[in-house]
Amino acid sequence: MKADIHPANHPVLFIDGDHEWVGVSTLTSNDTKVIDGITHYVVPVDISAFSHPFYTGTKRLVDTAGRVEKFMRRYGNQMQNQGKK
């Protein structure tokens, strides 16, 4: 790797609600926490694998048939008229 072209990585503590995990990132913050003698930047995250609906199994069902019908109502006439030109 070339020297002095990559951003500096720091030890970071990510917090998502009740879940905390340690990682390395270029993110920094004003809050810090010492874990095992190492100072970590504390970065709160809104969503993670612990709270994302895909990973928790609480995903909602999408009504694709209704969306297609809505699209055809709006643009169906335009699509038919394009072939007549």
Biopython code that builds the backbone (N, CA, C, O; Angstrom):
import numpy as np
from Bio.PDB.StructureBuilder import StructureBuilder

atoms = [
    (1, "MET", "N", (0.831, -1.188, 0.000)),
    (1, "MET", "CA", (0.000, 0.000, 0.000)),
    (1, "MET", "C", (0.872, 1.246, 0.000)),
    (1, "MET", "O", (1.957, 1.254, 0.581)),
    (2, "LYS", "N", (0.402, 2.276, -0.640)),
    (2, "LYS", "CA", (1.112, 3.545, -0.631)),
    (2, "LYS", "C", (0.913, 4.222, 0.720)),
    (2, "LYS", "O", (-0.161, 4.139, 1.316)),
    (3, "ALA", "N", (1.923, 4.870, 1.179)),
    (3, "ALA", "CA", (1.855, 5.565, 2.463)),
    (3, "ALA", "C", (1.135, 6.894, 2.305)),
    (3, "ALA", "O", (1.219, 7.535, 1.258)),
    (4, "ASP", "N", (0.437, 7.298, 3.338)),
    (4, "ASP", "CA", (-0.200, 8.613, 3.453)),
    (4, "ASP", "C", (-1.343, 8.871, 2.475)),
    (4, "ASP", "O", (-1.668, 10.031, 2.220)),
    (5, "ILE", "N", (-1.955, 7.841, 1.924)),
    (5, "ILE", "CA", (-3.114, 8.084, 1.051)),
    (5, "ILE", "C", (-4.395, 7.489, 1.641)),
    (5, "ILE", "O", (-5.486, 7.790, 1.155)),
    (6, "HIS", "N", (-4.288, 6.662, 2.666)),
    (6, "HIS", "CA", (-5.449, 6.023, 3.255)),
    (6, "HIS", "C", (-5.875, 6.753, 4.524)),
    (6, "HIS", "O", (-5.027, 7.262, 5.257)),
    (7, "PRO", "N", (-7.183, 6.810, 4.794)),
    (7, "PRO", "CA", (-7.634, 7.477, 6.017)),
    (7, "PRO", "C", (-7.227, 6.669, 7.250)),
    (7, "PRO", "O", (-7.032, 5.456, 7.180)),
    (8, "ALA", "N", (-7.105, 7.354, 8.358)),
    (8, "ALA", "CA", (-6.712, 6.702, 9.608)),
    (8, "ALA", "C", (-7.880, 5.905, 10.183)),
    (8, "ALA", "O", (-9.004, 6.405, 10.232)),
    (9, "ASN", "N", (-7.630, 4.689, 10.611)),
    (9, "ASN", "CA", (-8.637, 3.850, 11.254)),
    (9, "ASN", "C", (-8.496, 3.964, 12.762)),
    (9, "ASN", "O", (-7.391, 4.060, 13.295)),
    (10, "HIS", "N", (-9.645, 3.953, 13.444)),
    (10, "HIS", "CA", (-9.674, 4.090, 14.890)),
    (10, "HIS", "C", (-10.518, 2.964, 15.484)),
    (10, "HIS", "O", (-11.415, 2.457, 14.810)),
    (11, "PRO", "N", (-10.255, 2.561, 16.727)),
    (11, "PRO", "CA", (-11.144, 1.619, 17.397)),
    (11, "PRO", "C", (-12.453, 2.326, 17.750)),
    (11, "PRO", "O", (-12.442, 3.422, 18.309)),
    (12, "VAL", "N", (-13.572, 1.693, 17.420)),
    (12, "VAL", "CA", (-14.884, 2.313, 17.588)),
    (12, "VAL", "C", (-15.807, 1.338, 18.306)),
    (12, "VAL", "O", (-15.773, 0.134, 18.051)),
    (13, "LEU", "N", (-16.629, 1.869, 19.203)),
    (13, "LEU", "CA", (-17.683, 1.102, 19.854)),
    (13, "LEU", "C", (-18.998, 1.548, 19.240)),
    (13, "LEU", "O", (-19.418, 2.689, 19.438)),
    (14, "PHE", "N", (-19.660, 0.658, 18.491)),
    (14, "PHE", "CA", (-20.946, 0.954, 17.882)),
    (14, "PHE", "C", (-22.042, 0.564, 18.860)),
    (14, "PHE", "O", (-21.968, -0.497, 19.480)),
    (15, "ILE", "N", (-23.069, 1.416, 19.007)),
    (15, "ILE", "CA", (-24.166, 1.152, 19.918)),
    (15, "ILE", "C", (-25.474, 1.252, 19.147)),
    (15, "ILE", "O", (-25.748, 2.258, 18.493)),
    (16, "ASP", "N", (-26.281, 0.190, 19.233)),
    (16, "ASP", "CA", (-27.610, 0.152, 18.626)),
    (16, "ASP", "C", (-28.588, -0.304, 19.698)),
    (16, "ASP", "O", (-28.815, -1.501, 19.876)),
    (17, "GLY", "N", (-29.158, 0.645, 20.401)),
    (17, "GLY", "CA", (-30.086, 0.287, 21.476)),
    (17, "GLY", "C", (-29.357, -0.427, 22.600)),
    (17, "GLY", "O", (-28.483, 0.154, 23.244)),
    (18, "ASP", "N", (-29.714, -1.695, 22.842)),
    (18, "ASP", "CA", (-29.106, -2.491, 23.901)),
    (18, "ASP", "C", (-27.845, -3.207, 23.441)),
    (18, "ASP", "O", (-27.129, -3.770, 24.269)),
    (19, "HIS", "N", (-27.559, -3.201, 22.162)),
    (19, "HIS", "CA", (-26.435, -3.964, 21.617)),
    (19, "HIS", "C", (-25.220, -3.063, 21.412)),
    (19, "HIS", "O", (-25.336, -1.930, 20.944)),
    (20, "GLU", "N", (-24.065, -3.591, 21.770)),
    (20, "GLU", "CA", (-22.799, -2.888, 21.573)),
    (20, "GLU", "C", (-21.801, -3.848, 20.950)),
    (20, "GLU", "O", (-21.760, -5.023, 21.314)),
    (21, "TRP", "N", (-21.001, -3.361, 20.018)),
    (21, "TRP", "CA", (-19.928, -4.180, 19.461)),
    (21, "TRP", "C", (-18.775, -3.273, 19.065)),
    (21, "TRP", "O", (-18.953, -2.099, 18.741)),
    (22, "VAL", "N", (-17.597, -3.856, 19.104)),
    (22, "VAL", "CA", (-16.364, -3.125, 18.841)),
    (22, "VAL", "C", (-15.919, -3.400, 17.417)),
    (22, "VAL", "O", (-16.022, -4.524, 16.927)),
    (23, "GLY", "N", (-15.425, -2.369, 16.763)),
    (23, "GLY", "CA", (-14.922, -2.509, 15.403)),
    (23, "GLY", "C", (-13.869, -1.456, 15.128)),
    (23, "GLY", "O", (-13.447, -0.726, 16.025)),
    (24, "VAL", "N", (-13.460, -1.390, 13.894)),
    (24, "VAL", "CA", (-12.486, -0.403, 13.457)),
    (24, "VAL", "C", (-13.140, 0.402, 12.340)),
    (24, "VAL", "O", (-13.748, -0.164, 11.432)),
    (25, "SER", "N", (-13.014, 1.713, 12.411)),
    (25, "SER", "CA", (-13.659, 2.563, 11.427)),
    (25, "SER", "C", (-12.906, 3.880, 11.310)),
    (25, "SER", "O", (-12.047, 4.197, 12.133)),
    (26, "THR", "N", (-13.240, 4.635, 10.279)),
    (26, "THR", "CA", (-12.690, 5.980, 10.126)),
    (26, "THR", "C", (-13.541, 6.998, 10.875)),
    (26, "THR", "O", (-13.159, 8.164, 10.983)),
    (27, "LEU", "N", (-14.696, 6.569, 11.395)),
    (27, "LEU", "CA", (-15.582, 7.458, 12.145)),
    (27, "LEU", "C", (-14.970, 7.802, 13.493)),
    (27, "LEU", "O", (-14.278, 6.987, 14.103)),
    (28, "THR", "N", (-15.232, 9.009, 13.946)),
    (28, "THR", "CA", (-14.840, 9.433, 15.283)),
    (28, "THR", "C", (-16.005, 10.184, 15.909)),
    (28, "THR", "O", (-16.946, 10.573, 15.217)),
    (29, "SER", "N", (-15.940, 10.382, 17.200)),
    (29, "SER", "CA", (-16.958, 11.148, 17.899)),
    (29, "SER", "C", (-16.324, 11.809, 19.110)),
    (29, "SER", "O", (-15.165, 11.555, 19.439)),
    (30, "ASN", "N", (-17.096, 12.655, 19.765)),
    (30, "ASN", "CA", (-16.612, 13.313, 20.972)),
    (30, "ASN", "C", (-16.690, 12.387, 22.186)),
    (30, "ASN", "O", (-15.948, 12.572, 23.151)),
    (31, "ASP", "N", (-17.577, 11.395, 22.148)),
    (31, "ASP", "CA", (-17.729, 10.457, 23.249)),
    (31, "ASP", "C", (-16.718, 9.331, 23.103)),
    (31, "ASP", "O", (-16.501, 8.818, 22.005)),
    (32, "THR", "N", (-16.103, 8.951, 24.210)),
    (32, "THR", "CA", (-15.158, 7.842, 24.209)),
    (32, "THR", "C", (-15.457, 6.926, 25.390)),
    (32, "THR", "O", (-16.079, 7.329, 26.372)),
    (33, "LYS", "N", (-15.001, 5.693, 25.268)),
    (33, "LYS", "CA", (-15.167, 4.702, 26.330)),
    (33, "LYS", "C", (-13.938, 3.806, 26.306)),
    (33, "LYS", "O", (-13.479, 3.389, 25.242)),
    (34, "VAL", "N", (-13.412, 3.516, 27.488)),
    (34, "VAL", "CA", (-12.217, 2.677, 27.590)),
    (34, "VAL", "C", (-12.658, 1.229, 27.783)),
    (34, "VAL", "O", (-13.384, 0.909, 28.724)),
    (35, "ILE", "N", (-12.209, 0.356, 26.878)),
    (35, "ILE", "CA", (-12.512, -1.077, 26.949)),
    (35, "ILE", "C", (-11.191, -1.822, 26.881)),
    (35, "ILE", "O", (-10.454, -1.694, 25.904)),
    (36, "ASP", "N", (-10.889, -2.598, 27.909)),
    (36, "ASP", "CA", (-9.645, -3.366, 28.002)),
    (36, "ASP", "C", (-8.405, -2.490, 27.814)),
    (36, "ASP", "O", (-7.423, -2.906, 27.199)),
    (37, "GLY", "N", (-8.467, -1.284, 28.348)),
    (37, "GLY", "CA", (-7.318, -0.390, 28.272)),
    (37, "GLY", "C", (-7.179, 0.368, 26.972)),
    (37, "GLY", "O", (-6.220, 1.120, 26.800)),
    (38, "ILE", "N", (-8.102, 0.192, 26.061)),
    (38, "ILE", "CA", (-8.053, 0.876, 24.761)),
    (38, "ILE", "C", (-9.208, 1.874, 24.696)),
    (38, "ILE", "O", (-10.350, 1.518, 24.986)),
    (39, "THR", "N", (-8.924, 3.094, 24.326)),
    (39, "THR", "CA", (-9.952, 4.122, 24.199)),
    (39, "THR", "C", (-10.654, 3.970, 22.855)),
    (39, "THR", "O", (-10.021, 4.032, 21.801)),
    (40, "HIS", "N", (-11.972, 3.770, 22.907)),
    (40, "HIS", "CA", (-12.795, 3.607, 21.701)),
    (40, "HIS", "C", (-13.690, 4.832, 21.541)),
    (40, "HIS", "O", (-14.199, 5.368, 22.525)),
    (41, "TYR", "N", (-13.878, 5.269, 20.312)),
    (41, "TYR", "CA", (-14.876, 6.289, 20.025)),
    (41, "TYR", "C", (-16.250, 5.620, 20.074)),
    (41, "TYR", "O", (-16.413, 4.504, 19.579)),
    (42, "VAL", "N", (-17.227, 6.286, 20.660)),
    (42, "VAL", "CA", (-18.582, 5.748, 20.759)),
    (42, "VAL", "C", (-19.416, 6.332, 19.629)),
    (42, "VAL", "O", (-19.574, 7.548, 19.528)),
    (43, "VAL", "N", (-19.956, 5.450, 18.770)),
    (43, "VAL", "CA", (-20.754, 5.884, 17.622)),
    (43, "VAL", "C", (-22.126, 5.209, 17.716)),
    (43, "VAL", "O", (-22.221, 3.991, 17.567)),
    (44, "PRO", "N", (-23.188, 5.983, 17.961)),
    (44, "PRO", "CA", (-24.533, 5.390, 17.955)),
    (44, "PRO", "C", (-25.008, 5.184, 16.511)),
    (44, "PRO", "O", (-24.800, 6.044, 15.655)),
    (45, "VAL", "N", (-25.639, 4.051, 16.254)),
    (45, "VAL", "CA", (-26.188, 3.769, 14.923)),
    (45, "VAL", "C", (-27.690, 3.582, 15.044)),
    (45, "VAL", "O", (-28.178, 3.089, 16.061)),
    (46, "ASP", "N", (-28.423, 3.973, 14.010)),
    (46, "ASP", "CA", (-29.877, 3.866, 14.026)),
    (46, "ASP", "C", (-30.345, 2.454, 13.757)),
    (46, "ASP", "O", (-31.324, 1.993, 14.344)),
    (47, "ILE", "N", (-29.648, 1.770, 12.873)),
    (47, "ILE", "CA", (-30.100, 0.432, 12.484)),
    (47, "ILE", "C", (-28.883, -0.448, 12.245)),
    (47, "ILE", "O", (-27.864, 0.005, 11.724)),
    (48, "SER", "N", (-29.002, -1.699, 12.628)),
    (48, "SER", "CA", (-27.915, -2.657, 12.454)),
    (48, "SER", "C", (-28.532, -4.033, 12.232)),
    (48, "SER", "O", (-29.748, -4.161, 12.093)),
    (49, "ALA", "N", (-27.696, -5.050, 12.200)),
    (49, "ALA", "CA", (-28.201, -6.409, 12.030)),
    (49, "ALA", "C", (-29.057, -6.842, 13.219)),
    (49, "ALA", "O", (-29.879, -7.749, 13.091)),
    (50, "PHE", "N", (-28.873, -6.206, 14.368)),
    (50, "PHE", "CA", (-29.673, -6.534, 15.538)),
    (50, "PHE", "C", (-31.078, -5.971, 15.459)),
    (50, "PHE", "O", (-31.989, -6.515, 16.082)),
    (51, "SER", "N", (-31.280, -4.887, 14.702)),
    (51, "SER", "CA", (-32.594, -4.248, 14.660)),
    (51, "SER", "C", (-33.192, -4.151, 13.257)),
    (51, "SER", "O", (-34.342, -3.731, 13.123)),
    (52, "HIS", "N", (-32.462, -4.520, 12.213)),
    (52, "HIS", "CA", (-32.975, -4.408, 10.844)),
    (52, "HIS", "C", (-34.076, -5.451, 10.616)),
    (52, "HIS", "O", (-33.911, -6.610, 10.998)),
    (53, "PRO", "N", (-35.192, -5.055, 9.999)),
    (53, "PRO", "CA", (-36.297, -5.999, 9.800)),
    (53, "PRO", "C", (-35.930, -7.242, 9.006)),
    (53, "PRO", "O", (-36.505, -8.305, 9.240)),
    (54, "PHE", "N", (-34.993, -7.141, 8.078)),
    (54, "PHE", "CA", (-34.616, -8.316, 7.291)),
    (54, "PHE", "C", (-33.981, -9.377, 8.168)),
    (54, "PHE", "O", (-34.278, -10.563, 8.026)),
    (55, "TYR", "N", (-33.110, -8.961, 9.071)),
    (55, "TYR", "CA", (-32.391, -9.908, 9.922)),
    (55, "TYR", "C", (-33.217, -10.377, 11.110)),
    (55, "TYR", "O", (-32.999, -11.481, 11.611)),
    (56, "THR", "N", (-34.162, -9.561, 11.573)),
    (56, "THR", "CA", (-34.963, -9.945, 12.734)),
    (56, "THR", "C", (-36.185, -10.759, 12.343)),
    (56, "THR", "O", (-36.834, -11.339, 13.214)),
    (57, "GLY", "N", (-36.519, -10.819, 11.054)),
    (57, "GLY", "CA", (-37.670, -11.601, 10.607)),
    (57, "GLY", "C", (-38.983, -10.864, 10.738)),
    (57, "GLY", "O", (-40.041, -11.484, 10.632)),
    (58, "THR", "N", (-38.954, -9.570, 10.965)),
    (58, "THR", "CA", (-40.176, -8.795, 11.099)),
    (58, "THR", "C", (-40.451, -7.963, 9.857)),
    (58, "THR", "O", (-41.044, -6.887, 9.941)),
    (59, "LYS", "N", (-40.018, -8.462, 8.705)),
    (59, "LYS", "CA", (-40.235, -7.695, 7.481)),
    (59, "LYS", "C", (-41.711, -7.737, 7.103)),
    (59, "LYS", "O", (-42.415, -8.705, 7.391)),
    (60, "ARG", "N", (-42.158, -6.680, 6.460)),
    (60, "ARG", "CA", (-43.568, -6.608, 6.084)),
    (60, "ARG", "C", (-43.742, -7.046, 4.633)),
    (60, "ARG", "O", (-42.829, -6.931, 3.816)),
    (61, "LEU", "N", (-44.905, -7.536, 4.345)),
    (61, "LEU", "CA", (-45.217, -8.025, 3.016)),
    (61, "LEU", "C", (-45.578, -6.854, 2.106)),
    (61, "LEU", "O", (-46.351, -5.982, 2.503)),
    (62, "VAL", "N", (-45.040, -6.823, 0.918)),
    (62, "VAL", "CA", (-45.291, -5.739, -0.022)),
    (62, "VAL", "C", (-46.352, -6.200, -1.015)),
    (62, "VAL", "O", (-46.276, -7.300, -1.562)),
    (63, "ASP", "N", (-47.337, -5.343, -1.235)),
    (63, "ASP", "CA", (-48.425, -5.651, -2.160)),
    (63, "ASP", "C", (-47.982, -5.282, -3.574)),
    (63, "ASP", "O", (-48.255, -4.177, -4.044)),
    (64, "THR", "N", (-47.296, -6.209, -4.253)),
    (64, "THR", "CA", (-46.777, -5.897, -5.581)),
    (64, "THR", "C", (-47.888, -5.847, -6.624)),
    (64, "THR", "O", (-47.799, -5.075, -7.579)),
    (65, "ALA", "N", (-48.921, -6.647, -6.461)),
    (65, "ALA", "CA", (-50.005, -6.635, -7.441)),
    (65, "ALA", "C", (-50.693, -5.280, -7.432)),
    (65, "ALA", "O", (-51.037, -4.761, -8.494)),
    (66, "GLY", "N", (-50.898, -4.704, -6.274)),
    (66, "GLY", "CA", (-51.521, -3.390, -6.187)),
    (66, "GLY", "C", (-50.660, -2.316, -6.805)),
    (66, "GLY", "O", (-51.184, -1.364, -7.384)),
    (67, "ARG", "N", (-49.381, -2.443, -6.698)),
    (67, "ARG", "CA", (-48.477, -1.446, -7.269)),
    (67, "ARG", "C", (-48.481, -1.522, -8.789)),
    (67, "ARG", "O", (-48.442, -0.490, -9.460)),
    (68, "VAL", "N", (-48.528, -2.720, -9.335)),
    (68, "VAL", "CA", (-48.564, -2.871, -10.789)),
    (68, "VAL", "C", (-49.865, -2.299, -11.342)),
    (68, "VAL", "O", (-49.857, -1.608, -12.360)),
    (69, "GLU", "N", (-50.976, -2.584, -10.680)),
    (69, "GLU", "CA", (-52.260, -2.047, -11.131)),
    (69, "GLU", "C", (-52.271, -0.520, -11.069)),
    (69, "GLU", "O", (-52.803, 0.135, -11.965)),
    (70, "LYS", "N", (-51.694, 0.037, -10.029)),
    (70, "LYS", "CA", (-51.626, 1.483, -9.891)),
    (70, "LYS", "C", (-50.775, 2.084, -11.012)),
    (70, "LYS", "O", (-51.127, 3.128, -11.561)),
    (71, "PHE", "N", (-49.663, 1.436, -11.353)),
    (71, "PHE", "CA", (-48.814, 1.896, -12.446)),
    (71, "PHE", "C", (-49.574, 1.848, -13.769)),
    (71, "PHE", "O", (-49.506, 2.792, -14.557)),
    (72, "MET", "N", (-50.290, 0.767, -14.017)),
    (72, "MET", "CA", (-51.018, 0.631, -15.279)),
    (72, "MET", "C", (-52.134, 1.663, -15.386)),
    (72, "MET", "O", (-52.408, 2.158, -16.479)),
    (73, "ARG", "N", (-52.777, 1.993, -14.278)),
    (73, "ARG", "CA", (-53.811, 3.025, -14.311)),
    (73, "ARG", "C", (-53.212, 4.377, -14.667)),
    (73, "ARG", "O", (-53.814, 5.145, -15.417)),
    (74, "ARG", "N", (-52.040, 4.671, -14.141)),
    (74, "ARG", "CA", (-51.426, 5.967, -14.404)),
    (74, "ARG", "C", (-50.827, 6.055, -15.798)),
    (74, "ARG", "O", (-51.021, 7.045, -16.503)),
    (75, "TYR", "N", (-50.100, 5.021, -16.191)),
    (75, "TYR", "CA", (-49.285, 5.113, -17.401)),
    (75, "TYR", "C", (-49.688, 4.126, -18.494)),
    (75, "TYR", "O", (-49.016, 4.054, -19.523)),
    (76, "GLY", "N", (-50.735, 3.385, -18.308)),
    (76, "GLY", "CA", (-51.150, 2.393, -19.285)),
    (76, "GLY", "C", (-51.494, 3.001, -20.632)),
    (76, "GLY", "O", (-51.105, 2.468, -21.671)),
    (77, "ASN", "N", (-52.223, 4.117, -20.624)),
    (77, "ASN", "CA", (-52.605, 4.781, -21.875)),
    (77, "ASN", "C", (-51.382, 5.327, -22.602)),
    (77, "ASN", "O", (-51.330, 5.285, -23.831)),
    (78, "GLN", "N", (-50.414, 5.830, -21.879)),
    (78, "GLN", "CA", (-49.213, 6.380, -22.507)),
    (78, "GLN", "C", (-48.432, 5.273, -23.196)),
    (78, "GLN", "O", (-47.890, 5.481, -24.282)),
    (79, "MET", "N", (-48.369, 4.113, -22.584)),
    (79, "MET", "CA", (-47.612, 2.994, -23.169)),
    (79, "MET", "C", (-48.304, 2.502, -24.448)),
    (79, "MET", "O", (-47.629, 2.134, -25.409)),
    (80, "GLN", "N", (-49.630, 2.493, -24.468)),
    (80, "GLN", "CA", (-50.354, 2.061, -25.665)),
    (80, "GLN", "C", (-50.211, 3.077, -26.779)),
    (80, "GLN", "O", (-50.109, 2.700, -27.946)),
    (81, "ASN", "N", (-50.202, 4.369, -26.443)),
    (81, "ASN", "CA", (-50.094, 5.421, -27.436)),
    (81, "ASN", "C", (-48.692, 5.510, -28.047)),
    (81, "ASN", "O", (-48.550, 6.005, -29.165)),
    (82, "GLN", "N", (-47.671, 5.051, -27.357)),
    (82, "GLN", "CA", (-46.317, 5.093, -27.906)),
    (82, "GLN", "C", (-46.186, 4.184, -29.121)),
    (82, "GLN", "O", (-45.437, 4.508, -30.043)),
    (83, "GLY", "N", (-46.879, 3.080, -29.149)),
    (83, "GLY", "CA", (-46.808, 2.173, -30.285)),
    (83, "GLY", "C", (-47.514, 2.704, -31.519)),
    (83, "GLY", "O", (-47.229, 2.247, -32.626)),
    (84, "LYS", "N", (-48.424, 3.653, -31.365)),
    (84, "LYS", "CA", (-49.209, 4.179, -32.478)),
    (84, "LYS", "C", (-48.488, 5.293, -33.242)),
    (84, "LYS", "O", (-48.902, 5.645, -34.347)),
    (85, "LYS", "N", (-47.431, 5.847, -32.678)),
    (85, "LYS", "CA", (-46.748, 6.975, -33.320)),
    (85, "LYS", "C", (-45.961, 6.551, -34.518)),
    (85, "LYS", "O", (-45.329, 7.384, -35.168)),
]
sb = StructureBuilder()
sb.init_structure("model")
sb.init_model(0)
sb.init_chain("A")
sb.init_seg("    ")
for serial, (resi, resn, name, xyz) in enumerate(atoms, 1):
    if name == "N":
        sb.init_residue(resn, " ", resi, " ")
    sb.init_atom(name, np.array(xyz, "f"), 0.0, 1.0, " ", f" {name:<3s}", serial, name[0])
structure = sb.get_structure()
